[in-house]
């Protein structure tokens, strides 16, 4: 009896160990930093300087070997293999972020150094090469600006949204709610898939040819309508519609069928069920898809070049005259600087400043869409 009590007390005083040993959470990060430092030292010794590709490869190899060795000795082989897999996934993510971070850093560093309030409020009207030469010589500030390109970007993109969003959303509603996989629905799905991969220059040529035909056949005296901001908006809408249709269709299919059936059981017509139940439930996802479509087309250059041309002055009329956008302004500044030679650096600085504004527009647009999606998202029930 005494022996049994002693055994019981020993079991209580020394409970069974149910968890295995684990490394501190900071250990992988410490190993990663140490691996980078060692790789930098090796790069300086072997190559005489800091070589980014060499450092990246060496740091990855050293980190993987060190993580496996430390984890295997302390946690066991099974946990070490798991940590190696985690390290590979994390390294891949970091590697994918490198081009994006490099692009943002380059744009901010070059564009931020050149941007000013004058560039945002002036156009290229009256711009001469001598002004850029004076700027390079340090005798004047950077002349010119891209206010007209900002206005053109906003107007053309807004017009493209007005055209493509209703068409895309209504098409998706038909495919999900009404088609029942009939022949017309299958044909629309096939055409949407084809349009998703269409090159942007083809969309520009289509819009230009369409309005050229209209000008030649129906309006012989209005040949200028073939190259306007509205023509560019039509070209961009050709690129936007399939993206809006695809995203909206997938979001609508995520709405539970129980919500529709409950509405039908109460005698609510189908159209009102779609308007009152389906669309409010999926509005946040639809807005996210629309934002993706806008971000896809706002930086297009080729279709704008074909349909709206290049303009150096401000044009508020979408239906008359050429218009510039930020992408075409950047392209034109790099391809045809105002002053060749060393003074072409001035045009390059204006281009980098315009690129920074374009990136900022896309980022603000995405942030705004996320806020709207969060506000309009259905509130979770109890």
Phi and psi in degrees as a GROMACS rama.xvg file:
@    title "Ramachandran Plot"
@    xaxis  label "Phi"
@    yaxis  label "Psi"
@TYPE xy
-63.8776  -40.7976  UNK-2
-61.7305  -41.2587  UNK-3
-64.2455  -41.7546  UNK-4
-64.5503  -40.1791  UNK-5
-62.3342  -42.3842  UNK-6
-63.2515  -41.8871  UNK-7
-63.733  -43.8195  UNK-8
-63.8467  -36.6967  UNK-9
-65.7246  -38.3457  UNK-10
-66.9327  -37.8282  UNK-11
-71.2351  -42.3836  UNK-12
-71.6202  -25.8111  UNK-13
-124.071  82.1304  UNK-14
-65.8401  153.777  UNK-15
-64.6579  141.805  UNK-16
-84.9428  113.353  UNK-17
-97.2856  -12.7633  UNK-18
-116.745  144.273  UNK-19
-86.3161  167.321  UNK-20
-69.1384  141.942  UNK-21
-133.546  144.661  UNK-22
-71.2396  150.884  UNK-23
-58.1234  151.294  UNK-24
-61.2215  -29.1163  UNK-25
-80.9246  -9.12275  UNK-26
-59.7796  -48.9998  UNK-27
-57.9609  -37.4346  UNK-28
-71.1472  -37.614  UNK-29
-63.6304  -42.8178  UNK-30
-63.4136  -40.0168  UNK-31
-62.9803  -46.3101  UNK-32
-63.2151  -42.9267  UNK-33
-62.9719  -37.9427  UNK-34
-64.1966  -40.5756  UNK-35
-64.6124  -42.9851  UNK-36
-63.6619  -42.6071  UNK-37
-63.9784  -41.4479  UNK-38
-62.5526  -38.358  UNK-39
-64.6604  -42.8345  UNK-40
-61.7567  -45.575  UNK-41
-61.8082  -39.1473  UNK-42
-62.5537  -41.4838  UNK-43
-68.5632  -37.0755  UNK-44
-72.7593  -45.3465  UNK-45
-84.473  -33.0675  UNK-46
-117.996  0.342947  UNK-47
73.4326  17.0534  UNK-48
176.976  -178.407  UNK-49
-85.621  115.311  UNK-50
-117.51  111.04  UNK-51
-59.9865  -49.2294  UNK-52
-60.5028  -41.5985  UNK-53
-64.3998  -45.0498  UNK-54
-61.7452  -41.5371  UNK-55
-63.2783  -46.0611  UNK-56
-66.4409  -47.5172  UNK-57
-63.349  -42.7905  UNK-58
-62.4696  -39.1941  UNK-59
-64.3145  -45.1859  UNK-60
-66.1377  -47.021  UNK-61
-62.3195  -41.3731  UNK-62
-62.9301  -44.8044  UNK-63
-62.7906  -44.8134  UNK-64
-65.5111  -43.0547  UNK-65
-67.8245  -41.5854  UNK-66
-62.389  -44.2651  UNK-67
-65.0566  -43.2664  UNK-68
-65.3126  -47.4319  UNK-69
-66.0434  -44.7732  UNK-70
-67.5464  -40.6216  UNK-71
-65.1239  -37.2826  UNK-72
-74.0461  -26.1496  UNK-73
-106.082  -39.9207  UNK-74
-106.618  -18.69  UNK-75
108.538  162.373  UNK-76
-64.1714  -40.6547  UNK-77
-61.4683  -46.107  UNK-78
-68.5231  -31.8017  UNK-79
-65.8404  -41.7206  UNK-80
-63.0536  -39.5964  UNK-81
-63.3648  -40.544  UNK-82
-67.7657  -34.3236  UNK-83
-63.092  -43.887  UNK-84
-61.7094  -43.2322  UNK-85
-62.2097  -40.1014  UNK-86
-64.3073  -41.5823  UNK-87
-63.8992  -44.931  UNK-88
-62.8109  -45.0599  UNK-89
-64.2492  -41.9091  UNK-90
-63.4178  -39.0668  UNK-91
-62.8448  -41.7639  UNK-92
-62.3421  -44.6521  UNK-93
-63.0745  -41.1501  UNK-94
-62.9323  -38.2123  UNK-95
-68.5527  -27.9657  UNK-96
-79.6219  -19.3413  UNK-97
-59.503  -49.1305  UNK-98
-60.7609  -40.3887  UNK-99
-64.0332  -46.2879  UNK-100
-64.6325  -39.6948  UNK-101
-63.2807  -42.7432  UNK-102
-63.2965  -45.7633  UNK-103
-63.8979  -42.6092  UNK-104
-63.5579  -43.6201  UNK-105
-64.5181  -42.0675  UNK-106
-66.6477  -44.232  UNK-107
-67.9356  -41.3335  UNK-108
-67.8847  -45.2618  UNK-109
-78.9018  -43.9846  UNK-110
-71.2276  -38.1096  UNK-111
-65.2144  -32.4242  UNK-112
-72.1727  -24.8427  UNK-113
-100.652  -24.4548  UNK-114
-70.8763  147.293  UNK-115
-155.497  169.023  UNK-116
-64.1915  -31.5125  UNK-117
-66.1771  -40.3113  UNK-118
-63.5139  -31.8982  UNK-119
-79.8641  -13.9184  UNK-120
-120.854  1.00472  UNK-121
-118.276  160.923  UNK-122
-110.391  -173.926  UNK-123
-94.9561  11.8799  UNK-124
-64.1293  128.214  UNK-125
76.3899  10.8749  UNK-126
-72.5482  133.141  UNK-127
-128.294  155.293  UNK-128
-63.5254  -30.2422  UNK-129
-63.9782  -29.1187  UNK-130
-67.9243  -39.6683  UNK-131
-68.435  -36.4134  UNK-132
-64.4977  -39.5874  UNK-133
-65.376  -36.2133  UNK-134
-66.1674  -43.0337  UNK-135
-65.3407  -33.0832  UNK-136
-78.8571  -5.16125  UNK-137
81.668  16.5847  UNK-138
-96.6123  -8.43204  UNK-139
-156.139  167.898  UNK-140
-83.8286  169.503  UNK-141
-68.0798  120.448  UNK-142
-90.8116  173.817  UNK-143
78.4952  -173.115  UNK-144
176.376  179.068  UNK-145
-133.043  34.6727  UNK-146
-60.3027  -39.7471  UNK-147
-63.9737  -32.5787  UNK-148
-72.7148  -36.5897  UNK-149
-63.4822  -45.8056  UNK-150
-61.9211  -44.0454  UNK-151
-62.5541  -40.4259  UNK-152
-61.3451  -46.1201  UNK-153
-65.7281  -46.254  UNK-154
-65.9438  -46.9152  UNK-155
-66.4877  -42.7202  UNK-156
-65.4509  -40.4201  UNK-157
-63.4465  -42.546  UNK-158
-64.2108  -39.5908  UNK-159
-63.467  -37.9462  UNK-160
-65.2331  -41.9921  UNK-161
-61.6597  -34.2922  UNK-162
-78.3623  -48.0594  UNK-163
-85.5102  -34.5593  UNK-164
-64.5341  -50.216  UNK-165
-60.1586  -42.5924  UNK-166
-63.5628  -45.3748  UNK-167
-65.1368  -44.6523  UNK-168
-67.4794  -44.45  UNK-169
-65.3588  -37.4095  UNK-170
-63.9593  -42.571  UNK-171
-64.2073  -38.836  UNK-172
-62.1179  -41.661  UNK-173
-63.2081  -43.7563  UNK-174
-63.96  -36.5177  UNK-175
-86.2737  -42.3523  UNK-176
-97.8338  -26.4688  UNK-177
-121.496  -28.2395  UNK-178
-69.7571  -37.2987  UNK-179
53.1186  35.0434  UNK-180
58.8293  36.0469  UNK-181
-77.9642  -177.373  UNK-182
-64.46  -40.5699  UNK-183
-64.5211  -41.5546  UNK-184
-62.6715  -41.8765  UNK-185
-65.3155  -38.3887  UNK-186
-66.0391  -41.6516  UNK-187
-63.5127  -43.3126  UNK-188
-60.1681  -42.4589  UNK-189
-63.4356  -44.7291  UNK-190
-65.4999  -37.6257  UNK-191
-63.949  -41.9688  UNK-192
-62.0834  -39.5412  UNK-193
-67.4417  -42.6946  UNK-194
-67.5801  -26.0215  UNK-195
-62.2573  -33.9739  UNK-196
-99.0441  12.0965  UNK-197
-72.1992  135.944  UNK-198
-65.262  146.018  UNK-199
-65.0099  -33.0958  UNK-200
-65.0383  -32.1668  UNK-201
-66.653  -39.8516  UNK-202
-62.2794  -39.8923  UNK-203
-65.3089  -42.858  UNK-204
-64.491  -37.6096  UNK-205
-61.6134  -49.0878  UNK-206
-63.6857  -41.1514  UNK-207
-64.5072  -43.4204  UNK-208
-65.4652  -38.6122  UNK-209
-61.1367  -50.0988  UNK-210
-75.8184  -25.4858  UNK-211
-66.1989  -41.0706  UNK-212
-64.0578  -44.1591  UNK-213
-61.0771  -41.5011  UNK-214
-66.2437  -38.8446  UNK-215
-77.4216  -34.0155  UNK-216
-94.919  -50.218  UNK-217
-93.6731  -34.3437  UNK-218
-129.233  76.438  UNK-219
-58.2613  -27.2339  UNK-220
-91.7098  7.15542  UNK-221
-123.273  53.1885  UNK-222
-65.8613  -20.9602  UNK-223
-71.7177  -13.1017  UNK-224
-72.0844  -12.3107  UNK-225
-73.3634  -17.4267  UNK-226
-132.847  82.0564  UNK-227
-139.88  174.129  UNK-228
-64.7229  -34.0541  UNK-229
-67.4995  -38.0724  UNK-230
-60.6996  -41.2029  UNK-231
-63.9543  -38.4501  UNK-232
-63.0675  -38.9944  UNK-233
-64.3283  -41.4016  UNK-234
-61.5786  -42.8509  UNK-235
-68.7373  -33.4889  UNK-236
-66.0949  -30.3535  UNK-237
-62.8358  -34.2974  UNK-238
-80.2011  -30.6092  UNK-239
-78.5474  -38.775  UNK-240
-55.4756  -50.2622  UNK-241
-62.5854  -32.8724  UNK-242
-67.9038  -44.1707  UNK-243
-63.5326  -42.7945  UNK-244
-61.7044  -48.632  UNK-245
-63.3472  -48.0396  UNK-246
-65.4304  -44.0733  UNK-247
-65.3712  -39.758  UNK-248
-61.1348  -45.0811  UNK-249
-65.2522  -38.3398  UNK-250
-67.6662  -41.8221  UNK-251
-64.6803  -32.7762  UNK-252
-71.036  -17.9045  UNK-253
-80.985  -14.5132  UNK-254
-68.0906  125.95  UNK-255
-58.6355  137.281  UNK-256
-65.4527  -23.8139  UNK-257
-60.903  -34.9402  UNK-258
-64.634  -41.8742  UNK-259
-65.4186  -45.9613  UNK-260
-64.9656  -36.3639  UNK-261
-64.6254  -38.9118  UNK-262
-67.4588  -42.7111  UNK-263
-63.0665  -36.2234  UNK-264
-64.9668  -25.7104  UNK-265
-86.993  2.39331  UNK-266
85.2407  15.0561  UNK-267
-78.0334  131.792  UNK-268
-62.2507  160.445  UNK-269
-64.6148  -42.7691  UNK-270
-63.3001  -37.8626  UNK-271
-72.8867  -31.7504  UNK-272
-62.9387  -40.6956  UNK-273
-65.2336  -44.1659  UNK-274
-71.6817  -40.4761  UNK-275
-94.1312  -24.8074  UNK-276
-114.19  -56.1524  UNK-277
-68.8377  -52.4047  UNK-278
-65.8297  -45.4249  UNK-279
-60.6764  -32.7404  UNK-280
-68.8371  -32.5682  UNK-281
-107.998  9.6656  UNK-282
-63.7539  -35.6407  UNK-283
-65.4913  -41.8776  UNK-284
-67.0803  -37.2507  UNK-285
-63.7219  -42.596  UNK-286
-63.5651  -37.2103  UNK-287
-63.1761  -41.8229  UNK-288
-64.8059  -39.1074  UNK-289
-64.2248  -39.7215  UNK-290
-62.6962  -41.8739  UNK-291
-60.2948  -41.6373  UNK-292
-65.1586  -41.7864  UNK-293
-64.8003  -44.9177  UNK-294
-61.9363  -28.8972  UNK-295
-68.105  -37.1213  UNK-296
-102.031  -18.1861  UNK-297
-66.7836  -22.4337  UNK-298
-101.078  10.6496  UNK-299
-70.3085  140.752  UNK-300
-114.811  -48.7947  UNK-301
-58.3403  -49.8497  UNK-302
-65.3715  -29.9638  UNK-303
-71.1617  -38.5083  UNK-304
-60.2186  -40.3678  UNK-305
-74.0311  -36.8283  UNK-306
-101.474  -27.8785  UNK-307
-120.853  -13.2416  UNK-308
70.6418  -155.298  UNK-309
-122.2  136.859  UNK-310
-132.596  144.901  UNK-311
-103.724  -6.18514  UNK-312
-119.392  168.163  UNK-313
-78.5122  133.162  UNK-314
-136.892  114.036  UNK-315
-92.1224  -7.43702  UNK-316
-95.5969  113.121  UNK-317
-70.4932  -18.9561  UNK-318
-104.941  8.40205  UNK-319
-152.588  130.159  UNK-320
84.5553  163.575  UNK-321
-75.8091  156.933  UNK-322
-139.091  150.033  UNK-323
-110.103  150.406  UNK-324
-121.561  170.457  UNK-325
-59.8346  -44.5608  UNK-326
-60.9449  -43.2167  UNK-327
-70.3568  -31.951  UNK-328
-64.1002  -42.5084  UNK-329
-62.9386  -46.3287  UNK-330
-61.6455  -45.6503  UNK-331
-66.8213  -36.7237  UNK-332
-65.459  -37.9276  UNK-333
-78.682  -35.2817  UNK-334
-80.3337  -39.5875  UNK-335
-130.161  77.5578  UNK-336
-62.5553  152.021  UNK-337
-61.605  -40.2782  UNK-338
-129.034  121.335  UNK-339
-72.0527  175.028  UNK-340
79.7064  -145.958  UNK-341
-64.4099  -30.9106  UNK-342
-70.3073  -9.7039  UNK-343
-64.6705  -15.785  UNK-344
-60.2514  -31.274  UNK-345
-64.7302  -43.7993  UNK-346
-64.2128  -37.4878  UNK-347
-63.5431  -39.1412  UNK-348
-66.583  -39.1262  UNK-349
-62.812  -38.1105  UNK-350
-64.8743  -42.5853  UNK-351
-65.7664  -38.1953  UNK-352
-63.9776  -40.8607  UNK-353
-65.6767  -37.0396  UNK-354
-63.4202  -39.3273  UNK-355
-63.1656  -42.0122  UNK-356
-64.2917  -39.5014  UNK-357
-64.2537  -44.552  UNK-358
-62.7529  -40.7672  UNK-359
-63.2701  -39.8314  UNK-360
-60.722  -44.5936  UNK-361
-65.3417  -42.0509  UNK-362
-65.3783  -43.1453  UNK-363
-63.8705  -39.9068  UNK-364
-62.2107  -44.8527  UNK-365
-64.9377  -41.317  UNK-366
-63.5276  -43.5892  UNK-367
-62.4798  -42.1704  UNK-368
-64.6965  -38.5175  UNK-369
-64.8295  -40.0299  UNK-370
-65.2402  -45.635  UNK-371
-63.0776  -41.9857  UNK-372
-62.8923  -38.8375  UNK-373
-68.7749  -38.4454  UNK-374
-68.5175  -40.2486  UNK-375
-88.9127  -4.91432  UNK-376
-63.7745  142.917  UNK-377
-59.6216  135.919  UNK-378
-75.1606  135.129  UNK-379
-69.4952  139.589  UNK-380
-81.5098  176.268  UNK-381
